Amino acid sequence: MRPVDLAREHGLSTQAVRNYEDAGVLPAAERTVHGYRAYTPLHAQALRAFLALVPGHGHQRSTSIMRAVNRGDSEGALRLIDESHGQLLDDRRTLQAVEAALRDLAPVPRERGEVFIGPLARRLGLRPATLRKWEGAGLVRPCRDPRTGYRVYSTADVRDARLAHQLRRGGYPLKQIAPLIAQVHSAGGIVPLESALRDWRTRLSARGRAMLTGAAVLDAYLREKL
């Protein structure tokens, strides 16, 4: 088989096929007497496996998986696959924690207006030092009273502090909470974020299905390779 024969099945360029071989995604091809690459059905199956892995594992990890398989390190390939599944599970748990935190963020009348750090800390059952630490981590960004210099938390700041509090109770570190707070800001609040979370859940489900598909095609390649 020529490079164009492999490329045509997937709508790729012949250069892409050659690049995949150079990257270790495909086993090294034999050469004709004139120096042209000669691929076999095994190479075609390797390319199918790689392209099936990409939607679930990403391009870089899929490349690493195929490299491991092609050098005979099946255990290394399986370990990489396990790591992807572990990351997917972590992402699902994070999503569940965020959804649970949002359910607990029902508006309360006391959150209207502005509040200083002491009353907010008492309301949340925290120490003021904790809120200052969260501020340093970018979770909350209170303004300063121009006369006294005291921190003043707006309604949005209180919402962010409550969300951070729920996630911290769920065991999430500050470095994971900060991007979620940023998502709330970019979405324009909690309600728009709920739509983003539904999209997130859909993407996680699609990723899980893609991993199943990729595993089946990779298994077919391994069987043929052995």
N, CA, C and O of each residue as an XYZ file, in Angstrom:
904
protein
N       0.848     -1.193      0.000
C       0.000      0.000      0.000
C       0.882      1.242      0.000
O       1.921      1.286      0.660
N       0.449      2.246     -0.751
C       1.171      3.506     -0.818
C       0.652      4.461      0.266
O      -0.429      4.239      0.810
N       1.401      5.512      0.581
C       0.890      6.491      1.555
C      -0.479      7.042      1.162
O      -1.324      7.282      2.024
N      -0.696      7.242     -0.138
C      -1.971      7.793     -0.578
C      -3.123      6.836     -0.303
O      -4.257      7.268     -0.100
N      -2.832      5.525     -0.296
C      -3.881      4.546     -0.021
C      -4.356      4.651      1.425
O      -5.552      4.546      1.696
N      -3.421      4.859      2.354
C      -3.808      5.047      3.754
C      -4.484      6.393      3.955
O      -5.457      6.509      4.700
N      -3.959      7.407      3.282
C      -4.472      8.766      3.472
C      -5.905      8.892      2.977
O      -6.721      9.565      3.607
N      -6.217      8.254      1.860
C      -7.508      8.435      1.217
C      -8.660      7.984      2.106
O      -9.723      8.605      2.106
N      -8.459      6.908      2.862
C      -9.529      6.370      3.712
C      -9.992      7.380      4.749
O     -11.165      7.396      5.123
N      -9.074      8.226      5.218
C      -9.395      9.141      6.320
C      -9.396     10.601      5.904
O      -9.515     11.482      6.756
N      -9.266     10.874      4.620
C      -9.244     12.258      4.167
C      -8.007     13.004      4.600
O      -8.046     14.215      4.817
N      -6.900     12.280      4.729
C      -5.640     12.889      5.138
C      -4.765     13.156      3.921
O      -5.023     12.660      2.824
N      -3.735     13.945      4.142
C      -2.726     14.121      3.104
C      -1.690     13.016      3.229
O      -1.525     12.424      4.296
N      -0.997     12.743      2.141
C       0.064     11.733      2.207
C       1.182     12.176      3.143
O       1.831     11.346      3.780
N       1.404     13.480      3.223
C       2.440     13.980      4.133
C       2.054     13.705      5.584
O       2.913     13.407      6.413
N       0.758     13.805      5.888
C       0.303     13.512      7.245
C       0.601     12.064      7.604
O       1.037     11.772      8.718
N       0.366     11.163      6.662
C       0.655      9.750      6.911
C       2.144      9.555      7.170
O       2.531      8.840      8.094
N       2.969     10.187      6.360
C       4.412     10.074      6.565
C       4.824     10.660      7.910
O       5.696     10.124      8.595
N       4.186     11.767      8.276
C       4.488     12.383      9.577
C       4.125     11.451     10.734
O       4.850     11.363     11.725
N       2.993     10.758     10.592
C       2.581      9.825     11.636
C       3.598      8.682     11.775
O       3.883      8.229     12.883
N       4.129      8.233     10.663
C       5.155      7.194     10.738
C       6.401      7.734     11.430
O       6.974      7.068     12.293
N       6.816      8.929     11.056
C       8.004      9.534     11.668
C       7.807      9.739     13.171
O       8.763      9.658     13.943
N       6.560     10.005     13.583
C       6.272     10.246     15.000
C       6.142      8.955     15.791
O       6.038      8.996     17.017
N       6.147      7.805     15.116
C       6.018      6.533     15.814
C       4.603      6.054     15.971
O       4.362      5.023     16.598
N       3.639      6.800     15.399
C       2.238      6.375     15.452
C       2.047      5.111     14.615
O       1.284      4.222     14.991
N       2.731      5.039     13.497
C       2.711      3.856     12.632
C       4.041      3.124     12.764
O       5.072      3.756     12.992
N       4.032      1.809     12.625
C       5.309      1.087     12.593
C       6.123      1.542     11.384
O       5.567      2.024     10.398
N       7.415      1.387     11.466
C       8.276      1.763     10.345
C       7.914      0.923      9.126
O       7.762     -0.295      9.213
N       7.779      1.599      7.988
C       7.397      0.914      6.755
C       8.619      0.349      6.050
O       9.724      0.881      6.162
N       8.402     -0.731      5.326
C       9.445     -1.244      4.445
C       9.608     -0.294      3.266
O       8.706      0.492      2.975
N      10.725     -0.358      2.602
C      10.989      0.496      1.433
C      11.137     -0.361      0.180
O      11.700     -1.455      0.221
N      10.624      0.154     -0.932
C      10.808     -0.522     -2.205
C      12.247     -0.310     -2.677
O      13.010      0.428     -2.054
N      12.602     -0.950     -3.758
C      13.961     -0.801     -4.299
C      14.217      0.633     -4.732
O      15.369      1.055     -4.841
N      13.153      1.380     -4.977
C      13.301      2.781     -5.378
C      13.186      3.735     -4.190
O      13.210      4.954     -4.364
N      13.060      3.177     -2.973
C      13.032      4.013     -1.772
C      11.658      4.481     -1.342
O      11.543      5.274     -0.407
N      10.600      4.003     -2.011
C       9.244      4.413     -1.632
C       8.741      3.578     -0.451
O       9.081      2.403     -0.312
N       7.922      4.214      0.398
C       7.342      3.497      1.527
C       6.324      2.464      1.026
O       5.553      2.729      0.104
N       6.340      1.298      1.645
C       5.378      0.250      1.314
C       4.637     -0.139      2.591
O       5.187     -0.808      3.467
N       3.383      0.291      2.679
C       2.585      0.006      3.869
C       1.795     -1.283      3.683
O       1.588     -1.758      2.567
N       1.359     -1.835      4.819
C       0.598     -3.087      4.833
C      -0.734     -2.851      5.535
O      -0.953     -1.777      6.094
N      -1.633     -3.847      5.515
C      -2.885     -3.702      6.283
C      -2.648     -3.435      7.765
O      -3.486     -2.819      8.423
N      -1.510     -3.894      8.299
C      -1.198     -3.605      9.700
C      -1.024     -2.107      9.922
O      -1.476     -1.578     10.937
N      -0.379     -1.420      8.990
C      -0.231      0.035      9.095
C      -1.586      0.728      9.016
O      -1.844      1.707      9.716
N      -2.440      0.202      8.153
C      -3.781      0.783      8.031
C      -4.536      0.644      9.347
O      -5.238      1.565      9.765
N      -4.392     -0.522     10.009
C      -5.068     -0.731     11.294
C      -4.471      0.163     12.371
O      -5.192      0.646     13.243
N      -3.169      0.388     12.319
C      -2.532      1.288     13.285
C      -3.067      2.704     13.139
O      -3.332      3.377     14.135
N      -3.225      3.155     11.910
C      -3.741      4.495     11.683
C      -5.184      4.605     12.163
O      -5.571      5.616     12.749
N      -5.978      3.567     11.915
C      -7.359      3.579     12.406
C      -7.390      3.650     13.924
O      -8.197      4.375     14.506
N      -6.504      2.888     14.560
C      -6.455      2.891     16.022
C      -6.100      4.268     16.562
O      -6.732      4.756     17.500
N      -5.093      4.891     15.972
C      -4.672      6.216     16.431
C      -5.803      7.228     16.289
O      -6.103      7.966     17.228
N      -6.426      7.263     15.125
C      -7.490      8.240     14.881
C      -8.705      7.975     15.762
O      -9.444      8.903     16.091
N      -8.922      6.715     16.148
C     -10.020      6.397     17.056
C      -9.695      6.792     18.494
O     -10.595      7.095     19.277
N      -8.407      6.788     18.841
C      -7.995      7.161     20.198
C      -8.061      8.664     20.442
O      -8.350      9.105     21.555
N      -7.795      9.446     19.406
C      -7.650     10.897     19.578
C      -8.866     11.565     20.224
O      -8.670     12.375     21.131
N     -10.120     11.277     19.815
C     -11.250     11.978     20.444
C     -11.360     11.754     21.946
O     -11.853     12.626     22.661
N     -10.909     10.600     22.441
C     -11.018     10.320     23.865
C      -9.790     10.680     24.669
O      -9.894     11.038     25.842
N      -8.616     10.586     24.043
C      -7.369     10.766     24.788
C      -6.585     12.007     24.381
O      -5.640     12.397     25.068
N      -6.968     12.627     23.275
C      -6.208     13.767     22.793
C      -5.055     13.324     21.911
O      -4.625     12.172     21.959
N      -4.558     14.259     21.099
C      -3.534     13.935     20.113
C      -2.223     13.505     20.765
O      -1.625     12.507     20.362
N      -1.782     14.243     21.756
C      -0.471     13.963     22.364
C      -0.458     12.620     23.076
O       0.466     11.830     22.882
N      -1.472     12.347     23.901
C      -1.484     11.074     24.632
C      -1.719      9.904     23.682
O      -1.162      8.825     23.884
N      -2.541     10.104     22.642
C      -2.765      9.032     21.671
C      -1.469      8.688     20.952
O      -1.185      7.520     20.686
N      -0.686      9.716     20.640
C       0.619      9.473     20.027
C       1.505      8.649     20.959
O       2.172      7.714     20.516
N       1.513      8.990     22.238
C       2.326      8.250     23.213
C       1.855      6.805     23.342
O       2.668      5.890     23.468
N       0.546      6.606     23.309
C      -0.002      5.248     23.394
C       0.470      4.414     22.208
O       0.930      3.285     22.382
N       0.356      4.967     21.006
C       0.745      4.222     19.811
C       2.253      3.974     19.780
O       2.700      2.907     19.360
N       3.023      4.945     20.217
C       4.472      4.737     20.278
C       4.800      3.557     21.189
O       5.627      2.709     20.852
N       4.139      3.515     22.350
C       4.394      2.424     23.291
C       4.017      1.075     22.673
O       4.761      0.101     22.780
N       2.866      1.035     22.034
C       2.427     -0.213     21.399
C       3.422     -0.652     20.337
O       3.793     -1.824     20.277
N       3.853      0.278     19.505
C       4.714     -0.070     18.374
C       6.130     -0.463     18.786
O       6.843     -1.118     18.026
N       6.534     -0.062     19.986
C       7.856     -0.518     20.447
C       7.741     -1.740     21.350
O       8.719     -2.170     21.962
N       6.517     -2.300     21.424
C       6.307     -3.527     22.183
C       6.045     -3.328     23.659
O       6.054     -4.297     24.418
N       5.812     -2.096     24.089
C       5.558     -1.800     25.511
C       4.053     -1.706     25.742
O       3.517     -0.615     25.935
N       3.379     -2.843     25.721
C       1.925     -2.839     25.894
C       1.536     -2.374     27.293
O       0.509     -1.715     27.459
N       2.345     -2.710     28.305
C       2.044     -2.265     29.668
C       2.103     -0.738     29.766
O       1.274     -0.116     30.429
N       3.089     -0.151     29.101
C       3.183      1.308     29.095
C       1.983      1.945     28.413
O       1.477      2.975     28.857
N       1.533      1.326     27.334
C       0.362      1.845     26.630
C      -0.876      1.765     27.514
O      -1.662      2.711     27.571
N      -1.052      0.650     28.199
C      -2.215      0.487     29.083
C      -2.169      1.463     30.248
O      -3.205      1.960     30.689
N      -0.972      1.734     30.744
C      -0.843      2.698     31.839
C      -1.277      4.092     31.388
O      -1.944      4.810     32.133
N      -0.900      4.472     30.169
C      -1.326      5.769     29.629
C      -2.834      5.831     29.482
O      -3.448      6.861     29.763
N      -3.434      4.734     29.045
C      -4.887      4.677     28.910
C      -5.548      4.793     30.280
O      -6.546      5.498     30.434
N      -4.991      4.101     31.275
C      -5.523      4.187     32.636
C      -5.463      5.621     33.156
O      -6.383      6.085     33.830
N      -4.372      6.320     32.835
C      -4.245      7.709     33.289
C      -5.333      8.585     32.675
O      -5.859      9.477     33.340
N      -5.671      8.339     31.425
C      -6.742      9.102     30.782
C      -8.077      8.836     31.472
O      -8.858      9.756     31.715
N      -8.326      7.568     31.781
C      -9.573      7.235     32.474
C      -9.607      7.864     33.864
O     -10.653      8.321     34.322
N      -8.446      7.882     34.532
C      -8.376      8.521     35.845
C      -8.675     10.003     35.756
O      -9.371     10.549     36.612
N      -8.152     10.666     34.717
C      -8.424     12.089     34.530
C      -9.893     12.331     34.250
O     -10.473     13.298     34.745
N     -10.508     11.445     33.447
C     -11.936     11.579     33.158
C     -12.748     11.432     34.440
O     -13.709     12.172     34.653
N     -12.373     10.491     35.289
C     -13.077     10.312     36.559
C     -12.922     11.541     37.440
O     -13.888     11.977     38.067
N     -11.722     12.104     37.497
C     -11.506     13.327     38.276
C     -12.372     14.468     37.742
O     -12.950     15.232     38.515
N     -12.457     14.575     36.419
C     -13.277     15.627     35.817
C     -14.749     15.435     36.164
O     -15.458     16.405     36.432
N     -15.208     14.191     36.160
C     -16.602     13.920     36.527
C     -16.861     14.310     37.982
O     -17.896     14.897     38.298
N     -15.924     13.986     38.856
C     -16.098     14.320     40.268
C     -16.100     15.829     40.473
O     -16.867     16.349     41.283
N     -15.238     16.531     39.735
C     -15.221     17.983     39.833
C     -16.554     18.562     39.381
O     -17.103     19.452     40.031
N     -17.070     18.058     38.271
C     -18.367     18.524     37.774
C     -19.458     18.272     38.809
O     -20.284     19.146     39.067
N     -19.462     17.094     39.393
C     -20.475     16.787     40.403
C     -20.366     17.719     41.608
O     -21.377     18.149     42.164
N     -19.124     18.026     42.005
C     -18.924     18.926     43.144
C     -19.432     20.324     42.829
O     -20.059     20.968     43.671
N     -19.161     20.792     41.616
C     -19.630     22.128     41.221
C     -21.150     22.158     41.180
O     -21.768     23.110     41.656
N     -21.757     21.114     40.609
C     -23.226     21.072     40.539
C     -23.842     21.048     41.927
O     -24.852     21.705     42.179
N     -23.223     20.283     42.830
C     -23.727     20.236     44.198
C     -23.572     21.587     44.885
O     -24.455     22.020     45.624
N     -22.451     22.246     44.639
C     -22.224     23.567     45.245
C     -23.238     24.571     44.731
O     -23.736     25.394     45.499
N     -23.551     24.517     43.445
C     -24.514     25.456     42.877
C     -25.915     25.219     43.448
O     -26.673     26.165     43.661
N     -26.250     23.951     43.694
C     -27.574     23.666     44.283
C     -27.698     24.266     45.674
O     -28.794     24.614     46.114
N     -26.563     24.386     46.367
C     -26.577     24.931     47.723
C     -26.465     26.456     47.747
O     -26.398     27.059     48.818
N     -26.445     27.075     46.571
C     -26.272     28.521     46.509
C     -27.589     29.254     46.296
O     -27.632     30.258     45.585
N     -28.654     28.766     46.900
C     -29.934     29.471     46.792
C     -29.780     30.866     47.384
O     -29.200     31.009     48.461
N     -30.285     31.899     46.709
C     -30.123     33.264     47.207
C     -30.767     33.439     48.579
O     -31.823     32.870     48.857
N     -30.134     34.217     49.416
C     -30.699     34.554     50.721
C     -30.782     36.068     50.821
O     -29.909     36.767     50.308
N     -31.825     36.591     51.479
C     -32.001     38.048     51.546
C     -30.816     38.777     52.129
O     -30.550     39.916     51.745
N     -30.094     38.156     53.047
C     -28.996     38.852     53.725
C     -27.841     39.169     52.782
O     -26.970     39.973     53.114
N     -27.830     38.534     51.597
C     -26.712     38.758     50.697
C     -26.869     40.031     49.878
O     -25.989     40.364     49.084
N     -27.962     40.739     50.054
C     -28.131     41.976     49.306
C     -27.272     43.069     49.930
O     -27.189     43.177     51.153
N     -26.642     43.867     49.098
C     -25.804     44.943     49.592
C     -24.382     44.491     49.828
O     -23.962     43.449     49.325
N     -23.638     45.273     50.593
C     -22.227     45.023     50.827
C     -22.007     44.604     52.272
O     -22.812     44.906     53.153
N     -20.903     43.902     52.498
C     -20.619     43.401     53.841
C     -19.114     43.430     54.048
O     -18.339     43.270     53.105
N     -18.710     43.639     55.305
C     -17.296     43.639     55.649
C     -16.830     42.213     55.947
O     -17.640     41.292     56.049
N     -15.524     42.049     56.084
C     -14.942     40.720     56.201
C     -15.394     39.985     57.460
O     -15.630     38.777     57.417
N     -15.517     40.705     58.589
C     -15.904     40.051     59.834
C     -17.277     39.416     59.762
O     -17.419     38.221     60.023
N     -18.311     40.207     59.406
C     -19.656     39.618     59.301
C     -19.737     38.486     58.274
O     -20.446     37.504     58.496
N     -19.013     38.613     57.142
C     -19.050     37.554     56.136
C     -18.403     36.279     56.676
O     -18.918     35.181     56.468
N     -17.275     36.430     57.367
C     -16.608     35.262     57.943
C     -17.524     34.558     58.938
O     -17.595     33.329     58.946
N     -18.228     35.323     59.782
C     -19.142     34.717     60.758
C     -20.294     34.019     60.049
O     -20.728     32.948     60.474
N     -20.791     34.619     58.974
C     -21.909     34.031     58.236
C     -21.519     32.673     57.651
O     -22.329     31.747     57.622
N     -20.279     32.564     57.190
C     -19.829     31.326     56.562
C     -19.202     30.353     57.550
O     -18.895     29.215     57.195
N     -19.012     30.794     58.776
C     -18.364     29.929     59.761
C     -16.873     29.786     59.513
O     -16.287     28.731     59.757
N     -16.265     30.864     59.024
C     -14.833     30.855     58.707
C     -14.109     31.897     59.545
O     -14.726     32.712     60.231
N     -12.790     31.850     59.471
C     -11.983     32.909     60.072
C     -11.703     33.975     59.021
O     -11.576     33.645     57.842
N     -11.604     35.221     59.405
C     -11.243     36.264     58.434
C      -9.959     35.954     57.692
O      -9.810     36.315     56.525
N      -9.013     35.274     58.374
C      -7.748     34.928     57.724
C      -7.981     34.007     56.530
O      -7.241     34.062     55.548
N      -9.010     33.159     56.613
C      -9.318     32.263     55.500
C      -9.784     33.060     54.298
O      -9.370     32.784     53.172
N     -10.637     34.042     54.521
C     -11.094     34.879     53.415
C      -9.945     35.671     52.809
O      -9.896     35.871     51.595
N      -9.027     36.118     53.647
C      -7.857     36.828     53.110
C      -6.996     35.882     52.267
O      -6.440     36.288     51.246
N      -6.888     34.627     52.695
C      -6.130     33.639     51.927
C      -6.809     33.389     50.585
O      -6.137     33.279     49.559
N      -8.129     33.299     50.586
C      -8.867     33.100     49.341
C      -8.695     34.287     48.402
O      -8.627     34.133     47.183
N      -8.626     35.463     48.994
C      -8.397     36.655     48.165
C      -7.030     36.567     47.485
O      -6.899     36.885     46.303
N      -6.021     36.136     48.230
C      -4.690     35.990     47.654
C      -4.643     34.963     46.543
O      -3.825     35.060     45.628
N      -5.539     33.962     46.628
C      -5.594     32.917     45.605
C      -6.483     33.307     44.433
O      -6.611     32.547     43.473
N      -7.102     34.491     44.503
C      -7.936     34.961     43.401
C      -9.358     34.451     43.421
O     -10.062     34.569     42.418
N      -9.807     33.881     44.543
C     -11.167     33.358     44.603
C     -12.191     34.467     44.835
O     -13.297     34.426     44.297
N     -11.819     35.434     45.621
C     -12.684     36.595     45.860
C     -11.854     37.862     45.675
O     -10.647     37.871     45.917
N     -12.514     38.918     45.246
C     -11.798     40.173     44.980
C     -12.575     41.354     45.561
O     -13.144     42.150     44.814
N     -12.600     41.469     46.891
C     -13.345     42.574     47.492
C     -12.687     43.920     47.203
O     -11.477     44.013     46.996
N     -13.514     44.948     47.196
C     -12.996     46.311     47.074
C     -12.572     46.812     48.458
O     -12.766     46.126     49.462
N     -12.000     47.997     48.497
C     -11.589     48.604     49.772
C     -12.409     49.852     50.020
O     -12.628     50.665     49.122
N     -12.855     49.988     51.253
C     -13.552     51.218     51.622
C     -12.559     52.373     51.518
O     -11.499     52.314     52.140
N     -12.868     53.427     50.750
C     -11.901     54.507     50.542
C     -11.550     55.271     51.820
O     -10.487     55.886     51.900
N     -12.430     55.238     52.812
C     -12.153     55.980     54.044
C     -11.373     55.147     55.051
O     -10.424     55.628     55.671
N     -11.787     53.884     55.208
C     -11.187     53.053     56.253
C     -10.150     52.063     55.715
O      -9.286     51.604     56.463
N     -10.231     51.734     54.432
C      -9.344     50.729     53.860
C      -9.798     49.307     54.131
O      -9.110     48.356     53.762
N     -10.969     49.148     54.784
C     -11.469     47.808     55.071
C     -11.962     47.134     53.792
O     -12.408     47.795     52.854
N     -11.873     45.826     53.778
C     -12.412     45.062     52.650
C     -13.930     45.132     52.655
O     -14.571     45.008     53.699
N     -14.498     45.337     51.459
C     -15.947     45.399     51.298
C     -16.343     44.366     50.243
O     -15.890     44.423     49.100
N     -17.196     43.421     50.648
C     -17.614     42.341     49.758
C     -18.980     42.663     49.159
O     -19.951     42.885     49.882
N     -19.040     42.685     47.830
C     -20.300     42.914     47.131
C     -21.127     41.628     47.127
O     -20.675     40.588     47.606
N     -22.345     41.711     46.579
C     -23.191     40.522     46.467
C     -22.485     39.431     45.670
O     -22.543     38.257     46.038
N     -21.817     39.813     44.575
C     -21.091     38.828     43.758
C     -19.926     38.231     44.536
O     -19.638     37.041     44.402
N     -19.251     39.047     45.353
C     -18.139     38.539     46.158
C     -18.636     37.509     47.176
O     -17.993     36.487     47.413
N     -19.797     37.805     47.770
C     -20.375     36.873     48.740
C     -20.724     35.559     48.048
O     -20.475     34.479     48.584
N     -21.299     35.662     46.856
C     -21.618     34.454     46.077
C     -20.359     33.640     45.813
O     -20.361     32.420     45.977
N     -19.276     34.313     45.404
C     -18.021     33.614     45.130
C     -17.473     32.957     46.392
O     -16.954     31.842     46.345
N     -17.590     33.654     47.520
C     -17.094     33.098     48.777
C     -17.903     31.869     49.174
O     -17.344     30.889     49.666
N     -19.210     31.916     48.963
C     -20.056     30.766     49.294
C     -19.732     29.582     48.390
O     -19.667     28.443     48.853
N     -19.528     29.851     47.099
C     -19.182     28.780     46.174
C     -17.835     28.164     46.550
O     -17.687     26.942     46.561
N     -16.866     29.007     46.854
C     -15.555     28.511     47.273
C     -15.676     27.680     48.553
O     -15.025     26.646     48.697
N     -16.514     28.146     49.474
C     -16.709     27.441     50.739
C     -17.266     26.045     50.488
O     -16.800     25.076     51.087
N     -18.272     25.931     49.596
C     -18.860     24.632     49.289
C     -17.825     23.693     48.670
O     -17.755     22.515     49.020
N     -17.035     24.220     47.760
C     -16.036     23.381     47.093
C     -14.915     22.970     48.037
O     -14.408     21.851     47.960
N     -14.537     23.866     48.916
C     -13.509     23.514     49.906
C     -14.022     22.411     50.830
O     -13.274     21.507     51.203
N     -15.288     22.488     51.193
C     -15.879     21.438     52.018
C     -15.901     20.111     51.271
O     -15.874     19.043     51.882
N     -15.951     20.190     49.942
C     -15.900     18.984     49.123
C     -14.492     18.458     48.922
O     -14.305     17.438     48.259
N     -13.493     19.134     49.483
C     -12.127     18.652     49.416
C     -11.309     19.175     48.261
O     -10.232     18.648     47.981
N     -11.799     20.214     47.572
C     -11.082     20.712     46.401
C     -10.078     21.784     46.798
O     -10.399     22.677     47.583
N      -8.844     21.700     46.251
C      -7.816     22.689     46.569
C      -8.095     24.019     45.888
O      -8.848     24.088     44.917
N      -7.483     25.069     46.407
C      -7.725     26.410     45.886
C      -7.382     26.515     44.406
O      -8.076     27.201     43.656
N      -6.313     25.838     43.979
C      -5.885     25.963     42.585
C      -6.913     25.388     41.621
O      -6.934     25.772     40.452
N      -7.769     24.475     42.084
C      -8.832     23.952     41.239
C     -10.086     24.808     41.318
O     -10.876     24.848     40.374
N     -10.269     25.485     42.429
C     -11.474     26.303     42.606
C     -11.376     27.604     41.823
O     -12.370     28.064     41.260
N     -10.190     28.202     41.779
C     -10.032     29.500     41.115
C     -10.534     29.498     39.672
O     -11.241     30.433     39.295
N     -10.207     28.494     38.838
C     -10.725     28.510     37.464
C     -12.239     28.410     37.403
O     -12.858     28.944     36.482
N     -12.851     27.727     38.384
C     -14.306     27.607     38.392
C     -14.961     28.938     38.743
O     -15.993     29.300     38.178
N     -14.362     29.655     39.667
C     -14.860     30.995     39.991
C     -14.735     31.892     38.762
O     -15.623     32.692     38.472
N     -13.630     31.749     38.051
C     -13.440     32.532     36.828
C     -14.519     32.201     35.800
O     -14.958     33.077     35.055
N     -14.950     30.925     35.757
C     -16.017     30.543     34.836
C     -17.323     31.227     35.200
O     -18.079     31.641     34.321
N     -17.588     31.345     36.488
C     -18.798     32.044     36.928
C     -18.765     33.486     36.434
O     -19.771     34.009     35.956
N     -17.595     34.126     36.553
C     -17.472     35.513     36.117
C     -17.656     35.638     34.609
O     -18.382     36.513     34.136
N     -16.987     34.748     33.849
C     -17.064     34.845     32.393
C     -18.454     34.501     31.887
O     -18.880     35.012     30.852
N     -19.176     33.627     32.616
C     -20.531     33.269     32.199
C     -21.538     34.347     32.560
O     -22.655     34.356     32.041
N     -21.152     35.253     33.441
C     -22.062     36.315     33.842
C     -22.935     35.958     35.021
O     -23.970     36.585     35.249
N     -22.521     34.945     35.779
C     -23.283     34.563     36.959
C     -23.539     33.073     37.008
O     -23.056     32.313     36.169
N     -24.314     32.666     38.012
C     -24.580     31.257     38.248
C     -25.503     30.662     37.191
O     -25.247     29.563     36.699
N     -26.585     31.379     36.831
C     -27.577     30.823     35.900
C     -26.965     30.491     34.546
O     -27.172     29.381     34.057
N     -26.215     31.406     33.911
C     -25.575     31.029     32.645
C     -24.581     29.879     32.808
O     -24.384     29.094     31.880
N     -23.957     29.779     33.978
C     -22.992     28.711     34.188
C     -23.667     27.347     34.186
O     -23.036     26.354     33.823
N     -24.939     27.274     34.584
C     -25.647     25.995     34.583
C     -25.711     25.414     33.176
O     -25.603     24.201     32.995
N     -25.887     26.275     32.186
C     -25.882     25.807     30.800
C     -24.502     25.292     30.415
O     -24.376     24.279     29.727
N     -23.467     26.000     30.867
C     -22.099     25.558     30.578
C     -21.818     24.211     31.229
O     -21.105     23.383     30.661
N     -22.376     23.985     32.421
C     -22.172     22.709     33.099
C     -22.873     21.577     32.354
O     -22.360     20.459     32.299
N     -24.040     21.861     31.781
C     -24.700     20.837     30.970
C     -23.848     20.486     29.758
O     -23.726     19.317     29.390
N     -23.261     21.506     29.142
C     -22.363     21.244     28.008
C     -21.146     20.445     28.455
O     -20.695     19.538     27.756
N     -20.622     20.788     29.620
C     -19.471     20.086     30.178
C     -19.808     18.608     30.381
O     -19.015     17.731     30.039
N     -20.999     18.339     30.946
C     -21.415     16.963     31.173
C     -21.533     16.206     29.856
O     -21.137     15.045     29.760
N     -22.077     16.867     28.848
C     -22.209     16.246     27.528
C     -20.843     15.907     26.953
O     -20.655     14.835     26.379
N     -19.878     16.833     27.110
C     -18.533     16.580     26.588
C     -17.855     15.420     27.315
O     -17.149     14.623     26.696
N     -18.071     15.328     28.635
C     -17.474     14.223     29.387
C     -18.058     12.885     28.935
O     -17.337     11.895     28.808
N     -19.375     12.865     28.694
C     -20.005     11.632     28.221
C     -19.467     11.245     26.850
O     -19.191     10.075     26.588
N     -19.322     12.240     25.979
C     -18.791     11.973     24.642
C     -17.357     11.458     24.728
O     -16.956     10.579     23.964
N     -16.588     12.013     25.666
C     -15.209     11.568     25.831
C     -15.161     10.126     26.317
O     -14.331      9.337     25.865
N     -16.055      9.788     27.240
C     -16.097      8.418     27.736
C     -16.462      7.430     26.637
O     -15.863      6.359     26.534
N     -17.452      7.793     25.811
C     -17.830      6.925     24.693
C     -16.687      6.797     23.698
O     -16.432      5.718     23.162
N     -15.997      7.915     23.456
C     -14.873      7.886     22.512
C     -13.750      6.985     23.021
O     -13.078      6.319     22.234
N     -13.550      6.967     24.340
C     -12.533      6.072     24.896
C     -12.901      4.615     24.660
O     -12.032      3.789     24.379
N     -14.189      4.297     24.773
C     -14.632      2.931     24.510
C     -14.383      2.555     23.050
O     -13.880      1.472     22.749
N     -14.744      3.467     22.157
C     -14.531      3.208     20.735
C     -13.050      3.031     20.433
O     -12.655      2.110     19.719
N     -12.240      3.923     20.985
C     -10.802      3.843     20.755
C     -10.212      2.555     21.286
O      -9.325      1.969     20.667
N     -10.708      2.106     22.447
C     -10.197      0.864     23.029
C     -10.489     -0.325     22.121
O      -9.650     -1.212     21.965
N     -11.681     -0.344     21.521
C     -12.056     -1.457     20.649
C     -11.170     -1.505     19.412
O     -10.727     -2.579     19.003
N     -10.908     -0.336     18.810
C     -10.087     -0.306     17.596
C      -8.628     -0.618     17.929
O      -7.942     -1.295     17.163
N      -8.159     -0.118     19.078
C      -6.790     -0.428     19.493
C      -6.637     -1.920     19.772
O      -5.618     -2.520     19.430
N      -7.657     -2.517     20.395
C      -7.599     -3.953     20.666
C      -7.501     -4.746     19.362
O      -6.783     -5.744     19.293
N      -8.222     -4.302     18.331
C      -8.149     -4.980     17.040
C      -6.740     -4.871     16.463
O      -6.229     -5.820     15.868
N      -6.119     -3.710     16.643
C      -4.740     -3.530     16.150
C      -3.777     -4.430     16.922
O      -2.892     -5.045     16.328
N      -3.946     -4.509     18.231
C      -3.060     -5.350     19.035
C      -3.189     -6.813     18.641
O      -2.192     -7.530     18.559
N      -4.422     -7.257     18.396
C      -4.635     -8.641     17.991
C      -3.958     -8.927     16.665
O      -3.340     -9.975     16.481
N      -4.080     -7.977     15.739
C      -3.460     -8.171     14.434
C      -1.942     -8.094     14.516
O      -1.231     -8.790     13.792
N      -1.457     -7.233     15.412
C      -0.011     -7.054     15.555
C       0.640     -8.303     16.164
O       1.762     -8.672     15.817
N      -0.097     -8.940     17.080
C       0.449    -10.125     17.735
C       0.250    -11.362     16.879
O       0.650    -12.457     17.274
